Amino acid sequence: MSDAKALLILHGKQALNDEVREAVRQQRELGWELAVRVTWEAGDAQRLVREALAAGYPIVIAGGGDGTLREVTEAMLEANTDASLALMPLGSANDFARAAGISLDPFEALALLGEPPQAVDVGEMDGQPFVNMATGGFGSQVTASTSEELKRFLGGGAYLLTGLTRFSEIHSARGRFSGPGFDWEGDFLALGIGNGRQAGGGQLLCPQATINDGLLDLCIVPAPADTVGTLGTLLSGGLLGVDAVSVSARVPWLNVEAPKAIDINLDGEPFSGATLHFGVRAGALRMHLPADSPLLVRPDAGPA
């Protein structure tokens, strides 16, 4: 297994995680040369990716949440590398991993190193990449303002609690959305532009999204008369009926224009802007995923 070699970039908060340590030990016993590097401050993930590639590691593992996955992906795209990416999901929500069918058990996640990498898409907003989802409106404000302490104790439920305590701050945003064959303008409460399917600790905004179709799935929740009631339904996990209250589309690119800057969250990273362009870098990343991942389109079966 001379090519069984990978480098794990581990989020600093997980440095003392005994499960991770044991998973790494077991993987090494299986014959893998598995190195571990820990992040300490902003920019470390990008630097460690560059060092891993320079040292000839064919696989980089992102050990953390959706934000860590985004950081590592960004660095790999900048390097224009043939190396592949695996994910050890260690965040509070792990939205991408859950939708992709990646186990939250560190050892089982490492087992995916034995799966051949799949070419997957990466979403972009004005050149900024996202692997999972871009969210806007009230939902992104909730994600950005949920404390790390709450997330540590409640996981995805922390986003719900934060949302419920901020009802007095609810307000809609306005925007015009246009793409090939799609045009919509109006007030909206929440926005999801999905390469993946869910965000905010399990909110299934784009339930049909796949990550190897060259397209982005769009979900707009228009602002209704009963704002509080509707948002309460969404935050409490009632999104099984999202199709009944949302505007949706599947597009290769999307332009957004707004009278005021819209808060946007890209895989945990906050941005804002009044004029935004979303696109897809089709097949730009090689990623180790379960063979039966719901996020993969199969030629013989169509979208999952």
C-alpha positions as CSV (number, residue, x, y, z in Angstrom):
1,M,0.0,0.0,0.0
2,S,2.8,2.4,-0.9
3,D,0.2,5.0,-2.2
4,A,-1.9,4.7,1.0
5,K,-0.8,8.1,2.2
6,A,-2.9,11.0,3.5
7,L,-2.6,14.1,5.6
8,L,-5.4,15.1,8.1
9,I,-5.9,18.8,8.7
10,L,-7.6,18.8,12.1
11,H,-9.5,21.8,13.4
12,G,-7.7,23.0,16.6
13,K,-10.8,22.5,18.7
14,Q,-10.5,18.8,18.0
15,A,-6.8,18.4,19.0
16,L,-7.7,16.5,22.2
17,N,-10.5,14.4,20.6
18,D,-9.8,10.8,21.8
19,E,-12.0,9.3,19.1
20,V,-10.0,11.0,16.4
21,R,-6.7,9.9,17.9
22,E,-8.0,6.3,18.1
23,A,-9.3,6.4,14.5
24,V,-5.9,7.7,13.2
25,R,-4.2,4.9,15.2
26,Q,-6.5,2.2,13.7
27,Q,-6.0,3.6,10.1
28,R,-2.3,3.4,10.5
29,E,-2.6,-0.2,11.7
30,L,-4.3,-0.9,8.4
31,G,-1.2,0.2,6.6
32,W,-1.9,3.9,5.9
33,E,0.8,6.5,6.3
34,L,-1.5,9.1,7.9
35,A,0.0,12.4,9.1
36,V,-1.9,14.9,11.3
37,R,-1.6,18.7,11.4
38,V,-3.6,20.9,13.7
39,T,-4.9,24.4,12.9
40,W,-4.3,27.2,15.3
41,E,-5.4,30.5,13.7
42,A,-6.9,31.9,10.5
43,G,-5.0,30.9,7.4
44,D,-3.5,27.7,8.8
45,A,-5.8,25.4,6.8
46,Q,-4.7,27.0,3.5
47,R,-1.0,26.8,4.5
48,L,-1.2,23.2,5.6
49,V,-2.9,22.2,2.3
50,R,0.0,23.8,0.4
51,E,2.5,22.0,2.6
52,A,0.7,18.7,2.1
53,L,0.7,19.0,-1.6
54,A,4.3,20.1,-1.7
55,A,5.2,17.0,0.3
56,G,3.4,14.8,-2.2
57,Y,0.3,13.7,-0.2
58,P,-2.3,12.4,-2.7
59,I,-5.1,12.8,-0.3
60,V,-6.0,15.6,2.1
61,I,-8.5,15.1,4.9
62,A,-10.5,18.0,6.3
63,G,-11.2,17.3,10.0
64,G,-13.8,19.7,11.1
65,G,-17.2,21.2,10.2
66,D,-18.5,22.7,7.0
67,G,-16.3,25.8,7.5
68,T,-13.1,23.6,7.6
69,L,-14.3,21.7,4.5
70,R,-14.7,25.1,2.7
71,E,-11.3,26.3,3.7
72,V,-9.5,23.2,2.6
73,T,-11.4,23.1,-0.6
74,E,-10.5,26.7,-1.4
75,A,-6.8,26.0,-0.9
76,M,-7.0,22.9,-3.1
77,L,-8.8,24.8,-5.9
78,E,-6.1,27.5,-5.7
79,A,-3.4,24.9,-6.1
80,N,-5.1,23.3,-9.1
81,T,-4.1,19.9,-7.8
82,D,-5.0,16.4,-8.7
83,A,-5.0,15.4,-5.1
84,S,-8.3,14.2,-3.7
85,L,-10.2,15.3,-0.6
86,A,-11.9,13.4,2.2
87,L,-13.9,14.7,5.1
88,M,-13.9,13.7,8.8
89,P,-17.0,15.5,10.0
90,L,-16.3,17.0,13.4
91,G,-18.5,20.2,13.4
92,S,-21.6,21.1,15.4
93,A,-24.0,20.7,12.5
94,N,-22.1,18.7,9.8
95,D,-24.8,19.6,7.2
96,F,-22.8,18.5,4.2
97,A,-21.7,15.2,5.8
98,R,-25.2,14.3,6.8
99,A,-26.6,14.9,3.4
100,A,-23.8,13.1,1.7
101,G,-24.1,10.0,3.9
102,I,-20.6,10.4,5.5
103,S,-20.5,8.8,8.9
104,L,-20.0,11.0,11.9
105,D,-17.8,8.3,13.4
106,P,-14.2,9.3,12.8
107,F,-13.0,5.8,12.0
108,E,-15.9,5.0,9.6
109,A,-15.3,8.4,7.9
110,L,-11.7,7.4,7.3
111,A,-12.9,4.1,5.7
112,L,-14.0,6.3,2.8
113,L,-10.3,6.7,1.9
114,G,-10.7,3.3,0.2
115,E,-13.5,4.6,-2.1
116,P,-12.4,6.0,-5.4
117,P,-12.7,9.8,-5.5
118,Q,-15.6,11.3,-7.4
119,A,-15.5,14.5,-9.4
120,V,-17.9,16.9,-7.6
121,D,-19.0,20.5,-8.2
122,V,-18.0,23.5,-6.2
123,G,-20.4,26.5,-5.9
124,E,-19.0,30.0,-6.2
125,M,-20.3,33.4,-5.2
126,D,-18.3,36.2,-6.8
127,G,-15.3,33.8,-6.8
128,Q,-15.7,32.7,-3.2
129,P,-16.2,28.9,-3.1
130,F,-18.7,26.9,-1.2
131,V,-19.1,23.1,-1.1
132,N,-22.4,22.8,0.7
133,M,-24.7,25.9,0.5
134,A,-25.1,29.6,0.4
135,T,-27.9,30.9,2.7
136,G,-29.3,34.3,2.9
137,G,-31.9,36.3,4.9
138,F,-32.9,35.6,8.4
139,G,-31.5,32.1,8.4
140,S,-28.0,33.2,7.7
141,Q,-28.2,35.8,10.5
142,V,-29.2,33.0,12.9
143,T,-26.3,30.8,11.7
144,A,-23.8,33.7,12.1
145,S,-25.0,34.7,15.6
146,T,-25.3,31.2,17.2
147,S,-22.7,31.0,19.9
148,E,-20.0,28.4,19.8
149,E,-20.9,27.4,23.3
150,L,-24.5,26.7,22.3
151,K,-23.4,24.7,19.3
152,R,-21.1,22.6,21.5
153,F,-23.9,21.7,23.9
154,L,-26.9,21.5,21.5
155,G,-25.4,20.7,18.1
156,G,-27.8,21.6,15.3
157,G,-30.5,22.4,17.8
158,A,-28.6,25.5,18.8
159,Y,-29.6,27.2,15.6
160,L,-33.3,26.6,16.4
161,L,-32.9,28.0,19.9
162,T,-31.1,31.1,18.6
163,G,-33.8,31.6,15.9
164,L,-36.6,31.3,18.4
165,T,-35.1,33.9,20.7
166,R,-34.6,36.4,17.9
167,F,-38.2,36.6,16.6
168,S,-38.3,40.3,17.5
169,E,-35.6,40.9,15.0
170,I,-37.3,39.1,12.1
171,H,-37.4,41.2,8.9
172,S,-37.6,40.2,5.3
173,A,-35.1,41.2,2.6
174,R,-35.9,42.1,-1.0
175,G,-34.1,40.9,-4.1
176,R,-34.4,40.1,-7.8
177,F,-33.1,36.7,-8.8
178,S,-32.4,35.8,-12.5
179,G,-30.8,32.9,-14.2
180,P,-31.4,30.8,-17.4
181,G,-35.1,30.4,-17.7
182,F,-35.8,31.8,-14.2
183,D,-36.7,35.3,-12.9
184,W,-38.2,36.2,-9.6
185,E,-38.4,39.4,-7.6
186,G,-39.9,40.1,-4.2
187,D,-39.5,40.1,-0.4
188,F,-38.1,36.9,1.1
189,L,-37.4,35.5,4.5
190,A,-34.8,32.9,3.6
191,L,-32.7,31.9,0.7
192,G,-30.8,28.7,0.0
193,I,-28.5,28.2,-3.0
194,G,-27.5,24.6,-2.8
195,N,-24.7,22.6,-4.1
196,G,-25.6,20.4,-1.1
197,R,-29.0,20.0,0.4
198,Q,-29.2,21.4,4.0
199,A,-27.8,24.1,6.2
200,G,-28.3,25.6,9.6
201,G,-28.2,22.4,11.6
202,G,-30.4,20.2,9.4
203,Q,-32.7,22.6,7.5
204,L,-33.4,20.8,4.3
205,L,-33.6,23.7,1.9
206,C,-32.7,22.0,-1.4
207,P,-33.9,18.4,-0.9
208,Q,-33.1,17.3,-4.5
209,A,-29.7,18.9,-4.9
210,T,-26.8,16.8,-6.2
211,I,-23.1,17.7,-6.4
212,N,-22.1,16.3,-9.7
213,D,-24.8,17.7,-12.0
214,G,-23.2,21.1,-12.9
215,L,-26.2,22.9,-11.4
216,L,-27.2,24.9,-8.3
217,D,-30.5,24.3,-6.6
218,L,-32.4,27.5,-5.5
219,C,-34.9,27.8,-2.7
220,I,-36.5,31.1,-1.9
221,V,-39.0,31.4,1.0
222,P,-41.1,34.5,0.2
223,A,-42.1,36.7,3.0
224,P,-45.8,35.9,3.9
225,A,-48.2,37.9,6.0
226,D,-47.6,35.6,9.0
227,T,-43.9,36.0,9.2
228,V,-43.4,34.7,12.7
229,G,-45.6,31.7,12.1
230,T,-43.9,30.7,8.9
231,L,-40.4,31.2,10.2
232,G,-41.3,29.2,13.3
233,T,-42.4,26.3,11.1
234,L,-39.1,26.5,9.1
235,L,-36.8,26.7,12.2
236,S,-38.6,23.8,14.0
237,G,-37.8,21.5,11.2
238,G,-41.1,21.7,9.3
239,L,-39.3,21.9,5.9
240,L,-40.8,18.7,4.6
241,G,-43.4,21.0,3.2
242,V,-40.9,23.6,1.9
243,D,-42.0,23.0,-1.7
244,A,-45.5,24.3,-0.8
245,V,-44.2,27.6,0.5
246,S,-41.0,28.2,-1.5
247,V,-40.0,29.2,-5.0
248,S,-37.4,26.8,-6.5
249,A,-35.3,26.4,-9.5
250,R,-32.2,24.5,-10.8
251,V,-29.7,26.7,-12.7
252,P,-26.1,26.8,-13.8
253,W,-25.7,30.4,-12.6
254,L,-27.7,33.0,-10.8
255,N,-27.6,36.8,-10.5
256,V,-29.0,38.5,-7.4
257,E,-29.7,42.2,-7.2
258,A,-31.0,43.9,-4.1
259,P,-31.7,47.5,-2.9
260,K,-29.8,46.8,0.3
261,A,-27.0,44.4,1.0
262,I,-28.1,40.9,1.7
263,D,-26.4,38.8,4.4
264,I,-25.0,35.6,2.9
265,N,-23.4,32.7,4.6
266,L,-21.1,30.4,2.6
267,D,-20.6,27.2,4.5
268,G,-20.3,29.1,7.8
269,E,-18.4,32.1,6.4
270,P,-20.4,35.4,6.5
271,F,-20.5,37.8,3.5
272,S,-22.8,40.5,2.3
273,G,-23.6,42.3,-0.9
274,A,-26.3,44.0,-3.0
275,T,-25.1,42.6,-6.3
276,L,-24.1,38.9,-6.3
277,H,-23.3,36.3,-8.9
278,F,-23.4,32.6,-8.2
279,G,-22.0,29.9,-10.4
280,V,-20.6,26.4,-10.5
281,R,-17.2,25.0,-11.1
282,A,-18.4,21.6,-12.5
283,G,-16.3,18.6,-11.4
284,A,-13.6,20.9,-9.9
285,L,-12.9,18.7,-6.9
286,R,-12.2,15.0,-6.4
287,M,-13.8,13.8,-3.2
288,H,-14.1,10.5,-1.4
289,L,-17.8,9.8,-0.8
290,P,-19.9,6.7,-0.1
291,A,-20.6,4.8,-3.3
292,D,-24.4,5.2,-2.6
293,S,-24.2,8.9,-1.5
294,P,-27.6,10.6,-2.1
295,L,-25.7,13.6,-3.4
296,L,-24.4,11.8,-6.4
297,V,-26.2,11.6,-9.7
298,R,-25.8,8.1,-11.3
299,P,-26.1,7.8,-15.0
300,D,-28.3,4.8,-14.7
301,A,-30.6,6.2,-12.1
302,G,-30.8,10.0,-12.5
303,P,-30.8,12.4,-9.5
304,A,-31.2,10.8,-6.1
